[in-house]
Amino acid sequence: MKLNLALAQIDTQLGGVQANLEKHLDYVKQAKGADLLIFPELSLTGYLLQDLVPTVVARPRADDAVFKPLLQASKDIDLIVGFTEEDNRHRFFNSSAYLSGGEVLHVHRKVYLPTYGLFDEGRFWAWGDSVRAFDTRFGRVGMLICEDFWHASPPYLLWLDGADLLYFISASPGRGINGEDSLESARWVEHVCQAYASLFTSFVAQTGRTGFEDGIHYWGGALAFDPSGELLAKGPHYQEALTQVELDLNELHRTRARLPLLRDERTALTHRELTRIINKDIGGGDGRD
């Protein structure tokens, strides 16, 4: 089985939901022949929202003005979009939604909100509290948002929950020069994605936003790795682009027959040792669990 994947690294307008929506629909038209089109973190709203967060919310359902045309478009091509979600108790989440066949298959709420350095997400969004894989017409999938995949546990949990395709979306500022004008932040994202593909013998694809926002430059970039950790596609930096790549899903069988890491994973041992670590007296936690 083949999956034709399209990775859209776009520049977004801060707070300009309608303009961003129109760009999404334009990229749907451009992604001819693709089965799935993936957009970056907060692709419908822009990233540095701060006090704008309550003004740009959307709810992933058919009667929402933002999601209605996206759900209609998803009848022809599956979509992953980033948005600010409001729940019934008026909490706001940095979320991503997987749309397919006119339906919302899954919503992931960002679990790790960076609040250090130039990041201040914990002031404006609530923490997500679940990491779940879900079924699509191309197999079982897991989605994570930026900081989520800098922590080892979320992709590991998705792997154990049956995800064979891991999709990461981000809004990553350009930081650090690492020789030959190569960004340190881009290098680390590539290394982390390749490591997860290799360790979990799974497909990994990532796409990030590009452009400037409030003086911060986002480097964009898109990546796709096969279950052996081989690079399949790489998008350019510093510009909008649509990167398309064909994934041969039979590679899952071939790689895991050769390298049975999933077969040999000792989940009961992991559960037992995590329980021991959590239950022992470590002087308190951070209060988030």
NORBELVEN-V704898 format. One line per field, one symbol per residue. psi: psi as a letter, one per 30 degrees, with the letter a starting at -180 (. if undefined). A space follows every 50 residues. Layout:
psi = ???
//
This chain:
psi = kkjjkkjjjlklkjfieeeeeeeeeeeeefhkfkekkkllkhfffleiec ffeffgllkilfgkeefefeeeefffkkkklklkkkafghkkkjlkkjkk ggljekkkkkejjkilbgkhefffllklgljkllklfgaklkkljcfegf kfeeeeeeefggkfjkkkklijkkkkkikhgkkeeeeeeeeeeeeeeeeg hlkkkkklllakjhfkkkfbkkkkklffgkkelklllglkljkkkkkjff feeeefeeiheeegkieeeeeeeeeeeefljgglaggf.
//
